[in-house]
Amino acid sequence: AYPYLHTEDYKYRRPLLKINTVTNLNVNVYNQNTQGLFTQGYTSKTDFYIYLLFTFTIQTMAELEKFDSLQVIAKEHENKVIKRDLERCNEELNSTSPTPTLSPGPCGFGRMVNVSGPKTYSLTEYGTSYPYGAWGRDANPAPGDENKYWLVVLTSSNVYGNFIRQYNSLSTIILGIEPTDTYISSSNPTTNTIQGSNMVMYANALYYNCYDTYSVCQFNLTTQSVSTVDLPSDTGYDDKFPFKHLDTTYSYTDMDFATDESGVYVIYATTSNFGNVVISKIETSSPPVLGQTWSTSLHKATATNTFMVCGVLFATRYLDKKTEQIFYSYDTKTNIERYDLKLNITKRQTNIEFLNYDPRDHLLYVYSDAYIVTYELVFQ
C-alpha cells in the first residue's frame, strides 16, 4: 500500500502530493503492458520510471526549497514585529511619567518623583500571627505625644479588631516593649469595633469602618468613646467593594482612610458611582461630619491601596511579588485625574494590607503581611 501523506498546510501539501504521484507512478508503470505509455527513446519501463522519478524529484525539491524560503522570510518578519512591539512595551514600562505638581500653599512640595526605601522593616511583637493590621503616628498629635506610634492588629479572622496598642517610640514598637492598650470594647467583633485593616489616627482619635455598617467610627482615646457618621446608603461595606488584585482580595477593605496636611479623608465606592472610588473629607469634630465629596472614575477593584498628599489622591496597584506601583492620581483642587503614573514601590513581602501617608515626616506607613514598613516620598 502507498497511502497519501496529509498536512493542513495547502502550500506544503502540493509538493507532498507530487511525491505521492511519483510513488503511484511506480505502481502504474509496472502494471502497464501498453507500449504507448512510454515516451520515444525509452526502451524499458525501468528507464522511463527513472526519468519520471528524477524529473518529479527535482521539481518537488525546488518547490519545497521555495516554500521553506518563504516560511523563513515570513518568520523573520514576524520576529521583527514581535521584537519591535516588545521594545515599545519595555520602553513604556520603564518610562516614568511626570506625576502631578502639587498645589502650593501649606504643601509646596512640587512633583513626587520617587518612593525610596524601605526605611523601616520589622516584624511586630506578634510575629507572623496576624497578617492584617495597621500602624503609624498621629498626624495631628497632642503636645507630648509627637513621638508615639500606634498599632492595630486584626486578631479575629484577619478582619476584626477591638483595641489600639501604643508605643512611646519607634524603637519600642520594633522591640515590642512597654506598650499601652486601649480597648474599644471587650468583645470582638461587636457594635462600633474595627472592621478591615484601613484606619488612621488624627488628634488622638482613631477613624475606621464601624463593624457591619456603612458608617465611619471615630474612637476618642482620651474619653474612650465612639462617635459615628454615616456614608451614603449605597456605600459598599462587608466586602462589597474591597481592594484586590488577580491573586488576592483584601478582605473588608471597602473603606480606606487617609491623612494629609489638611486632615482626614475616607475613600470608598458606591453603587451609584458604579463601584468607582468616592473621596469624602471628614470634619474631625465630635461627632464627625461628612464634608466635601468628590467622585472619580477609578474602579476600586483595580487598586490595592490609596493615600492622600496635599489634597491629591494616589492609588496603587499590584505588579508582582516584589513591586507595587503608584499608577493613578486625582487632584481634589482641580478635579484632574491621571492614570499614567509609574512610581514603583519595592516590597519585601508580597502584599500590602495597609498604607497611609504621614504629613509630619512625609513617610508612607505600610503594614505588609505582618511586617511594619516605611517608605520615603521624594519630591522635586
C-alpha positions in Angstrom: 0.0 0.0 0.0 1.1 3.6 -0.8 -1.0 5.8 1.5 -1.3 9.6 0.8 0.6 11.9 3.1 -1.6 14.6 4.8 -0.9 18.1 6.2 -3.1 21.1 6.9 -0.8 23.5 5.1 -2.0 23.8 1.5 1.3 25.1 0.1 3.2 22.3 1.8 0.7 19.7 0.6 1.3 20.4 -3.1 4.9 19.1 -3.2 4.0 16.2 -1.0 1.2 15.3 -3.4 3.9 15.2 -6.2 5.9 12.8 -4.1 2.8 10.6 -3.8 2.3 10.9 -7.5 5.8 9.5 -8.1 5.1 6.7 -5.7 1.8 5.9 -7.6 3.7 6.1 -11.0 5.9 3.3 -9.8 2.9 1.1 -9.4 1.2 2.2 -12.6 4.3 1.9 -14.8 4.9 -1.7 -13.7 1.3 -2.6 -14.2 1.0 -1.2 -17.7 1.5 -3.5 -20.7 0.8 -0.9 -23.4 3.8 0.2 -25.3 2.1 3.6 -25.9 2.7 4.6 -22.3 6.4 5.1 -22.9 7.9 8.2 -24.5 10.1 7.6 -27.5 13.7 6.9 -26.6 12.9 4.8 -23.6 13.2 1.1 -24.3 12.2 -0.2 -20.9 9.7 0.6 -18.1 12.6 1.0 -15.7 14.3 3.7 -17.8 11.0 5.6 -18.1 10.3 5.3 -14.4 13.8 6.6 -13.6 13.2 9.6 -15.9 9.9 10.4 -14.2 11.2 9.9 -10.7 14.2 12.2 -11.4 12.0 14.9 -13.0 9.4 14.9 -10.3 12.0 14.8 -7.6 13.8 17.9 -9.0 10.5 19.8 -9.3 9.4 18.8 -5.8 12.7 19.7 -4.1 12.6 23.1 -5.9 9.1 23.8 -4.6 10.0 22.6 -1.1 13.0 24.9 -1.1 10.9 27.8 -2.3 8.3 27.1 0.3 10.9 26.8 3.0 12.5 30.2 2.0 9.1 31.9 2.1 8.4 30.5 5.5 11.8 31.7 6.8 11.3 35.2 5.4 7.8 35.3 6.9 9.0 34.1 10.3 11.9 36.6 10.2 9.3 39.4 9.5 7.1 38.2 12.3 10.0 38.1 14.7 10.9 41.7 13.8 7.4 42.8 14.5 7.3 41.0 17.9 10.8 42.4 18.8 9.6 45.9 17.9 6.4 45.6 20.0 8.4 44.2 22.9 10.9 47.1 22.8 8.0 49.6 22.8 6.3 47.8 25.7 9.6 47.7 27.6 10.2 51.4 27.0 6.7 52.2 28.2 7.0 50.0 31.3 10.4 51.6 32.3 9.5 55.2 31.5 8.4 57.4 34.4 5.6 59.8 33.5 5.7 63.1 35.5 3.4 63.0 38.5 1.1 65.9 39.4 2.7 69.1 40.6 1.1 69.5 44.0 -0.6 72.9 44.6 1.4 75.5 46.6 0.1 76.7 49.9 0.5 74.5 53.0 2.5 71.9 51.0 4.7 73.5 48.3 6.5 70.1 47.7 6.4 70.2 43.9 6.3 66.9 42.0 6.5 63.5 43.5 9.4 61.7 41.7 10.3 58.7 43.7 9.5 56.3 46.6 12.6 55.3 48.4 13.1 52.5 50.9 12.0 50.6 52.7 13.5 52.6 55.6 11.9 50.7 58.4 11.2 46.9 58.1 10.4 44.8 61.1 8.0 42.2 62.5 5.9 43.3 65.4 5.9 41.5 68.7 3.1 39.4 67.3 5.4 37.8 64.8 3.6 36.5 61.7 0.4 35.6 63.5 -1.6 38.4 62.2 -1.0 39.4 58.5 -3.7 42.1 58.6 -3.2 45.3 60.6 -2.2 48.9 60.5 0.2 51.2 62.2 1.7 54.7 62.1 1.8 58.0 64.0 -0.9 60.5 64.9 -1.0 63.0 62.0 -2.0 65.8 64.4 -0.8 64.8 67.9 -1.3 66.4 71.2 1.7 68.2 72.8 3.9 65.5 74.3 2.6 62.7 72.0 4.7 63.6 68.9 6.9 60.5 69.2 4.2 58.0 69.9 3.4 55.1 67.5 0.1 53.2 67.3 -0.5 49.6 66.2 -3.8 47.7 65.5 -3.7 44.0 64.6 -6.9 42.3 63.4 -7.0 39.5 65.8 -10.3 38.0 64.8 -10.5 36.3 61.4 -7.9 38.8 60.0 -10.9 41.2 59.7 -11.8 42.5 63.2 -10.0 44.4 65.9 -11.1 45.9 69.2 -8.1 47.6 70.7 -5.3 50.1 69.9 -1.7 49.4 71.1 0.5 52.5 71.6 4.3 52.8 72.0 6.5 55.7 73.1 9.0 55.5 70.2 9.9 53.7 67.0 12.4 51.5 68.9 9.8 50.3 71.4 7.4 49.3 68.7 10.1 47.4 66.9 11.2 45.7 70.1 7.6 45.2 71.3 8.2 46.6 74.8 6.3 48.9 77.1 3.0 49.1 75.1 -0.2 50.6 76.3 -3.5 49.1 75.2 -6.8 51.0 74.9 -9.9 48.9 74.3 -12.9 50.0 72.2 -14.9 47.0 73.6 -14.1 43.8 75.4 -15.9 41.8 72.7 -14.6 41.3 69.1 -16.4 41.9 66.9 -19.3 43.9 68.2 -21.0 47.3 67.6 -18.5 50.0 66.7 -15.4 47.9 66.8 -12.9 47.9 63.9 -13.7 46.2 60.6 -11.0 45.9 58.0 -7.3 47.0 58.0 -7.8 50.6 56.9 -7.7 53.3 59.6 -5.8 56.4 60.7 -5.0 58.3 63.9 -5.7 62.1 64.0 -5.9 64.3 67.1 -5.9 61.3 69.4 -8.8 59.7 67.7 -8.9 56.6 65.5 -11.0 56.7 62.4 -12.2 53.3 60.9 -15.1 51.4 59.3 -17.5 50.5 62.1 -18.3 46.9 62.4 -21.0 45.7 59.9 -22.2 49.1 58.8 -21.5 51.8 56.2 -20.6 54.2 58.9 -17.3 55.8 59.9 -16.3 55.4 63.6 -14.3 58.0 65.5 -12.9 56.5 68.7 -11.5 59.1 71.1 -8.7 57.6 73.0 -8.9 60.2 75.8 -12.6 59.8 76.6 -12.7 56.2 75.2 -16.0 57.0 73.5 -17.2 56.3 69.9 -19.0 58.8 67.6 -20.1 57.9 64.1 -21.1 59.4 60.8 -23.0 57.6 58.1 -21.7 57.4 54.5 -24.3 57.4 51.6 -26.7 54.4 51.9 -25.4 52.8 48.7 -21.8 52.7 50.0 -20.2 49.3 49.8 -19.4 47.5 53.0 -19.0 43.9 54.3 -16.7 43.1 51.4 -18.8 44.5 48.6 -16.1 46.9 47.1 -12.7 45.7 48.6 -9.3 46.4 47.3 -7.9 43.5 45.3 -5.6 42.2 42.6 -5.7 39.0 40.5 -4.3 36.7 43.2 -5.7 38.3 46.4 -8.7 40.1 47.7 -8.0 42.3 50.7 -11.0 41.3 52.8 -13.3 44.0 54.2 -11.3 46.9 52.8 -14.4 48.6 51.4 -13.4 51.8 53.2 -9.9 53.3 53.2 -8.8 56.2 55.4 -6.1 58.8 54.7 -4.5 61.7 56.3 -2.7 64.7 54.7 -1.8 68.2 55.5 -5.4 69.3 55.8 -7.0 66.5 57.8 -8.8 63.1 57.4 -10.5 61.5 54.3 -12.5 58.4 53.7 -12.2 56.6 50.4 -15.0 54.2 49.4 -17.2 53.1 46.5 -20.9 53.4 45.8 -23.3 51.6 43.5 -24.5 55.0 42.2 -20.9 55.7 41.1 -20.7 52.2 39.6 -18.2 50.8 42.1 -15.8 53.7 41.4 -13.9 55.5 44.1 -15.5 58.3 46.0 -13.5 60.6 48.3 -15.1 62.4 51.2 -13.4 64.8 53.6 -14.2 64.1 57.3 -14.6 67.1 59.5 -12.9 65.9 62.7 -15.4 67.5 65.2 -17.1 65.3 67.7 -19.3 63.8 66.4 -17.5 63.8 63.0 -19.2 65.3 59.9 -19.0 64.4 56.3 -17.5 67.2 54.4 -16.8 67.9 50.7 -17.1 64.8 48.4 -15.5 64.0 45.0 -16.5 61.2 42.6 -13.8 59.7 40.5 -13.7 57.3 37.5 -11.2 54.9 39.3 -12.8 51.5 39.7 -12.0 50.4 43.2 -11.3 46.8 42.3 -8.4 47.8 40.1 -6.5 49.3 43.1 -4.8 47.8 46.1 -4.5 50.9 48.3 -4.9 54.7 48.3 -3.3 57.6 50.1 -3.6 61.4 50.1 -0.8 64.0 49.8 -1.8 67.7 50.0 -5.3 67.2 48.5 -4.2 64.7 45.8 -5.4 61.1 46.0 -2.9 58.5 44.8 -3.8 54.8 44.1 -1.5 51.8 44.0 -1.7 48.5 42.1 0.0 45.1 42.4 2.6 44.4 39.7 4.3 41.4 41.1 5.5 39.9 44.4 8.3 42.4 44.6 6.7 45.6 43.2 3.7 47.7 43.9 3.1 50.8 41.7 1.5 54.2 42.2 -0.4 54.4 38.9 -3.3 56.9 39.5 -3.9 60.3 40.9 -6.9 62.6 41.5 -6.4 66.3 42.4 -9.3 67.4 44.6 -8.4 71.1 43.8 -8.5 70.8 40.0 -10.6 67.6 39.6 -7.9 66.3 37.2 -7.4 62.5 37.0 -4.3 60.7 35.7 -3.8 57.0 35.0 -0.2 57.3 33.7 1.8 57.4 36.8 4.6 54.8 37.2 6.2 55.2 40.6 7.3 51.8 41.8 7.4 50.7 45.5 9.9 47.9 46.2 8.4 45.3 48.5 9.9 42.7 50.8 6.6 40.9 51.3 4.0 40.0 48.7 1.0 42.0 49.9 0.4 45.5 51.3 -2.7 45.4 53.6 -2.4 49.0 54.8 -0.8 52.1 53.5 -1.0 55.8 54.7 0.9 59.0 54.3 2.1 60.9 57.4 2.3 64.7 56.6 4.6 65.2 59.5 7.6 63.2 58.1 6.5 62.6 54.5 6.7 58.8 55.0 4.4 56.1 53.8 3.5 53.8 56.7 2.8 50.3 55.4 1.6 47.1 57.0 2.7 44.2 54.8 2.0 40.6 55.7 2.6 41.2 59.4 5.6 43.5 58.8 5.7 47.2 59.7 7.4 49.2 56.9 8.1 52.8 56.0 9.0 54.4 52.7 10.0 58.0 52.0 8.3 60.1 49.3 10.7 62.2 47.3 9.5 65.5 45.8 11.2 67.7 43.3 
